[in-house]
Amino acid sequence: MTDTPQRTRPLRVLAAMSGGVDSAVAAARAAEAGHDVTGVHLALSANPQSFRTGARGCCTIEDSRDARRAADVIGIPFYVWDLADRFREDVVEDFVAEYEAGRTPNPCLRCNEKIKFAALLDKALALGFDAVCTGHYAKVVVNEDGTRELHRASDMAKDQSYVLGVLDGRQLAHAMFPLGDTVTTKEEIRAEAERRGLAVAKKPDSHDICFIADGDTQGFLAARLGKAEGDIVDESGARLGTHEGAYGFTIGQRKGLRIGTPAPDGKPRYVLDISPVDNTVTVGPASALDVTALTAIRPRWCGAAPSGPGTYTAQLRAHGDETPVIAEPSGDELKVRFTEPVRGVAPGQAIVLYDGTRVVGSATIASTVRATAAGVA
């Protein structure tokens, strides 16, 4: 098996360049490998000055200029493509709607699915490109029969395969991740960028949600959904306090509950359930968060779908640990049972299945089964 950047036939490659160091080094490596590379920066905001402060995000005019300077140094053509409308509809509005419905979305997965490997890839293929290159840390492996698999990066500390688990077989066939085989520290990536003369070598990493400039998710949602006072209750339904919007909470949350009455046992309370219908947030003990099974919807497979139940490991958040599961596709759903109870599982999150280092596929969590009857979701 081989990783796609090592193909002998030169490809026409469209390199998505965010203006950061990873995507710049990825584009440089693709060009150095002999591919015909063109750089493109995605303009994702109608008002790009508002999308980033400090090291946050990847959507400002400054980032566009950084990407252009990197492309000039690499010696590749460069363009800026306006995908602001698609990004607003498919990522930002989806993000707000999911929170309003009491779910916890991951906008990075949605962006990879809808923007970088749907809107961008479709446009690239229409223009005659063979592949889209990004700075993600993951590997595309080509089997002897020509089929492709998505695998974790060689360096688990930097692995980003979780946010790529939404890629289907067609998208995977046109994906290139030149950093996937890198087993180095981020400082070594920066050193490589400096050796290549890339000015972004010392640029801080982006973090948090790119379209929330100050990192205040609750404030962002409140500005769009408005304040809506509701009750915070315990498992028996007893009122413990009030909140200004159920969308400001996530399953498993402990801090910021502002409950004046202590629990009878003196232990911390956690968010157990969010009900947008009656605008109620239910809290309770940590033990009530134990989940034994879940149902996920909209499964997407990185290749052929499993034909029956199988034993895998699952990852439930971008930087979470793997946990053993038994999973089975069931029509448009994925049924998952955990071998040991897990906590912090929220509807709206993505579950990504792995077979060793291979990404099998992903789905969106719709409902969970709790270990205690009072906590069934």
C-alpha positions in Angstrom: 0.0 0.0 0.0 1.2 3.5 -0.7 0.3 7.0 0.4 -1.2 9.1 -2.4 1.4 11.9 -2.4 4.0 9.3 -3.5 2.2 8.5 -6.8 4.6 8.6 -9.7 2.3 10.3 -12.2 2.3 14.1 -11.6 -1.2 15.3 -10.7 -3.0 18.7 -11.1 -3.4 19.6 -7.5 -5.5 22.4 -5.9 -3.9 23.2 -2.5 -6.3 24.8 0.0 -4.1 27.4 1.7 -5.6 28.9 4.9 -2.7 31.3 5.5 -1.3 29.0 8.2 2.0 27.1 8.4 0.5 23.5 7.9 -1.3 24.2 4.7 1.7 26.2 3.3 4.1 23.3 4.0 1.6 20.8 2.6 1.4 22.9 -0.7 5.2 23.1 -0.8 5.7 19.4 -0.3 3.1 18.6 -3.1 5.0 21.0 -5.5 8.3 19.5 -4.5 7.0 16.0 -5.2 6.5 17.1 -8.9 2.8 17.8 -8.9 1.3 20.7 -10.8 0.1 22.7 -7.8 -2.2 25.8 -7.7 -2.9 27.5 -4.4 -6.4 28.7 -3.4 -7.5 30.6 -0.3 -11.2 30.2 0.6 -12.9 33.5 1.5 -15.4 32.3 4.0 -16.8 35.5 5.4 -18.6 38.4 3.7 -16.9 40.6 6.3 -13.5 38.9 6.7 -12.1 41.5 9.2 -14.6 40.2 11.8 -13.7 36.5 11.7 -10.4 36.4 13.6 -8.6 38.1 16.4 -5.0 37.2 17.4 -4.4 33.5 16.5 -8.1 32.5 16.1 -9.6 31.2 12.9 -8.4 31.3 9.3 -10.7 33.7 7.5 -9.2 37.3 7.5 -7.7 39.5 4.9 -4.4 39.0 6.7 -4.7 35.3 6.3 -5.4 35.7 2.5 -2.3 37.8 2.2 -0.2 35.3 4.1 -1.4 32.5 1.8 -0.6 34.6 -1.3 2.9 35.3 0.0 3.5 31.6 0.7 2.3 30.7 -2.8 4.7 33.2 -4.3 7.6 31.7 -2.4 6.7 28.2 -3.4 6.3 29.4 -7.0 2.8 28.3 -7.7 -0.3 30.2 -9.1 -2.7 31.5 -6.4 -6.4 32.5 -6.3 -9.0 33.5 -3.8 -12.3 31.8 -4.1 -15.4 33.3 -2.5 -17.4 30.6 -0.7 -18.8 32.9 1.9 -22.5 32.1 1.0 -21.9 28.3 1.1 -20.0 28.6 4.4 -22.7 30.7 6.0 -25.5 28.3 4.9 -23.8 24.9 5.4 -21.6 25.6 8.5 -22.6 28.8 10.4 -26.4 28.4 10.1 -26.2 24.7 10.7 -24.2 25.4 13.8 -26.8 27.8 15.2 -29.7 25.5 14.3 -28.1 22.5 16.0 -27.6 24.4 19.2 -31.1 25.7 19.0 -32.3 22.1 18.8 -30.4 21.1 21.9 -27.6 19.4 20.0 -23.8 19.9 20.1 -22.4 20.2 16.6 -18.8 20.1 15.3 -18.4 22.8 12.7 -15.0 21.6 11.6 -16.4 18.3 10.4 -19.2 20.1 8.6 -16.7 22.4 6.9 -14.6 19.5 5.7 -17.7 17.7 4.4 -19.6 20.6 2.8 -16.9 23.2 1.9 -13.4 21.7 1.5 -14.4 18.3 0.1 -17.7 19.2 -1.5 -18.0 22.8 -2.8 -14.2 23.1 -3.3 -13.6 19.6 -4.6 -16.6 19.8 -7.1 -15.2 23.1 -8.4 -11.7 21.7 -8.6 -12.8 18.7 -10.6 -14.8 20.8 -12.9 -11.7 22.8 -13.7 -9.7 19.7 -14.4 -7.8 19.2 -11.2 -7.1 15.7 -10.0 -6.9 16.3 -6.2 -7.4 18.7 -3.4 -4.5 19.1 -1.0 -4.8 20.3 2.6 -2.6 20.6 5.7 -4.5 18.0 7.7 -2.6 15.4 9.6 -4.0 12.1 8.2 -3.0 9.6 5.5 -4.7 8.3 2.3 -3.4 4.8 1.6 -3.8 3.3 -1.9 -4.3 -0.5 -2.0 -3.0 -2.8 -4.7 -6.5 -2.9 -6.3 -6.6 0.9 -6.5 -9.1 1.4 -3.6 -8.2 4.1 -1.1 -8.4 4.1 2.7 -8.2 7.0 5.2 -5.8 6.3 8.1 -4.7 8.1 11.2 -1.5 10.3 10.8 1.8 8.6 11.7 2.0 11.0 14.6 -1.0 10.3 16.9 -0.3 13.5 18.8 -1.2 15.5 15.7 -3.8 13.2 14.1 -6.8 14.9 12.6 -8.5 12.0 11.0 -11.6 12.5 13.3 -12.6 15.7 11.5 -12.1 13.9 8.1 -14.3 11.0 9.0 -17.1 12.5 7.0 -15.2 12.0 3.7 -16.9 9.4 1.4 -15.1 7.2 -1.1 -15.4 9.6 -4.0 -14.0 12.5 -1.9 -11.2 10.3 -0.6 -10.2 9.4 -4.1 -9.3 13.1 -4.7 -7.8 13.9 -1.3 -4.1 14.5 -0.6 -2.6 15.1 2.8 1.2 15.6 2.5 1.7 16.0 6.2 0.2 12.6 7.2 3.5 10.7 7.3 5.2 13.4 9.3 6.5 12.2 12.7 7.8 15.5 14.0 6.9 18.1 16.4 5.1 21.3 15.3 8.4 23.1 15.9 10.0 20.9 13.2 7.2 21.8 10.8 7.9 25.4 11.6 11.6 24.9 11.0 10.8 23.3 7.7 8.7 26.3 6.7 11.5 28.6 7.7 14.0 26.7 5.6 11.6 27.0 2.7 11.5 30.8 3.2 7.8 30.8 4.2 7.0 33.8 6.4 4.2 31.9 8.1 6.8 29.8 9.9 6.2 31.6 13.2 2.6 32.4 12.8 0.5 31.2 15.7 -1.9 28.3 15.1 -5.6 28.9 14.6 -7.9 27.5 17.3 -11.4 27.5 18.6 -14.2 28.2 16.1 -13.1 30.3 13.2 -16.3 32.3 12.8 -16.6 33.2 16.5 -13.9 35.9 16.7 -13.7 36.2 20.5 -14.2 32.6 21.4 -17.5 33.4 23.2 -19.8 30.7 21.8 -22.6 31.5 24.2 -22.5 35.2 23.3 -22.5 34.4 19.6 -25.5 32.2 20.0 -27.3 34.7 22.2 -26.9 37.4 19.6 -28.6 35.2 17.0 -31.1 33.3 19.0 -31.9 35.9 21.7 -32.2 35.3 25.4 -34.9 32.9 26.5 -35.1 32.3 30.2 -35.9 28.8 31.3 -35.6 26.4 34.3 -32.7 24.3 35.5 -34.1 21.2 37.2 -32.9 18.1 38.8 -33.8 14.5 37.7 -37.0 14.7 39.8 -38.1 17.9 38.0 -37.4 20.1 41.0 -36.5 23.6 40.0 -33.0 24.6 41.0 -32.4 27.8 39.1 -32.8 29.6 35.8 -30.8 30.1 32.6 -31.0 32.6 29.8 -31.0 30.1 27.0 -30.8 26.3 26.8 -28.6 26.6 23.8 -25.8 27.8 26.1 -25.4 24.3 27.6 -23.9 21.0 26.5 -24.3 17.5 27.8 -21.7 16.8 30.5 -21.1 20.5 31.3 -20.2 21.1 34.9 -19.0 24.8 35.1 -21.2 27.8 34.7 -24.5 26.2 35.9 -25.0 29.0 38.5 -27.1 26.8 40.8 -27.3 28.2 44.3 -28.6 25.0 45.9 -26.0 22.4 46.6 -26.7 18.7 45.8 -27.8 16.6 48.8 -24.6 14.6 48.6 -22.4 17.7 48.1 -21.1 16.4 44.8 -20.9 18.4 41.6 -23.9 18.4 39.2 -23.6 18.0 35.4 -25.9 18.8 32.5 -27.8 15.6 31.7 -30.3 16.7 29.2 -31.3 19.8 27.2 -34.9 20.2 26.1 -35.5 22.9 23.6 -39.2 22.2 23.6 -39.8 23.5 27.1 -36.5 25.3 27.4 -35.4 23.2 30.3 -31.9 22.0 31.3 -31.7 18.9 33.5 -28.7 18.4 35.8 -27.6 15.5 38.0 -24.7 13.4 39.2 -21.8 12.4 37.0 -22.9 8.7 37.2 -26.1 9.6 35.4 -24.0 10.5 32.3 -22.9 6.9 31.7 -23.9 5.9 28.2 -24.1 2.2 27.2 -25.4 2.6 23.6 -26.3 5.1 21.0 -28.1 5.5 17.7 -26.4 7.7 15.1 -27.8 9.0 11.8 -26.5 10.0 8.4 -23.6 7.5 8.3 -20.8 8.3 5.8 -18.4 5.6 4.9 -14.8 6.0 3.9 -15.2 3.2 1.3 -17.6 0.3 1.4 -20.2 0.3 4.2 -19.9 -2.6 6.7 -22.3 -5.4 5.8 -23.1 -6.4 9.4 -22.1 -5.9 13.0 -18.4 -5.5 13.7 -16.0 -4.7 16.5 -14.3 -1.3 16.2 -12.9 1.5 18.3 -14.7 4.8 18.3 -13.7 8.4 18.8 -16.4 10.8 20.1 -14.6 14.1 20.0 -11.7 15.7 18.1 -9.1 15.1 20.9 -10.9 12.3 22.7 -9.6 8.8 23.4 -10.7 5.7 21.5 -13.2 3.3 23.1 -14.1 -0.3 22.0 -17.6 -0.6 20.5 -19.8 -3.0 18.6 -21.4 -1.2 15.7 -23.9 -2.2 13.0 -25.4 -0.2 10.1 -29.2 -0.3 10.1 -30.6 1.4 7.1 -29.9 5.1 7.5 -28.8 4.6 11.0 -25.8 3.3 12.9 -26.4 1.3 16.1 -23.5 1.3 18.6 -23.0 -0.5 21.8 -20.1 0.3 24.2 -18.2 -2.5 25.9 -17.8 -0.1 28.9 -20.0 2.9 29.7 -18.7 6.2 28.5 -19.5 9.8 29.5 -19.9 13.1 27.8 -21.8 11.8 24.8 -24.1 14.4 23.3 -26.6 14.3 20.4 -25.1 16.3 17.5 -21.6 15.1 18.1 -19.9 12.8 15.5 -18.9 9.3 16.2 -16.0 8.1 14.1 -15.3 4.3 13.8 -11.8 2.9 13.4 -10.4 -0.5 12.4 -6.9 -0.2 13.8 -5.6 3.1 12.2 -8.1 2.9 9.3 -11.1 5.2 9.4 -14.2 3.1 8.7 -16.7 6.0 8.7 -18.7 8.4 10.8 -22.2 9.3 11.8 -24.0 12.0 13.8 -25.2 11.0 17.2 -29.0 11.2 17.5 -29.9 9.6 20.8 -28.2 7.7 23.7 -29.1 5.0 26.1 -27.9 5.7 29.7 -26.9 3.1 32.2 -29.4 4.4 34.7 -33.1 4.5 33.8 -33.5 8.1 35.0 -30.9 9.2 32.4 -32.4 7.6 29.3 -32.0 10.2 26.5 
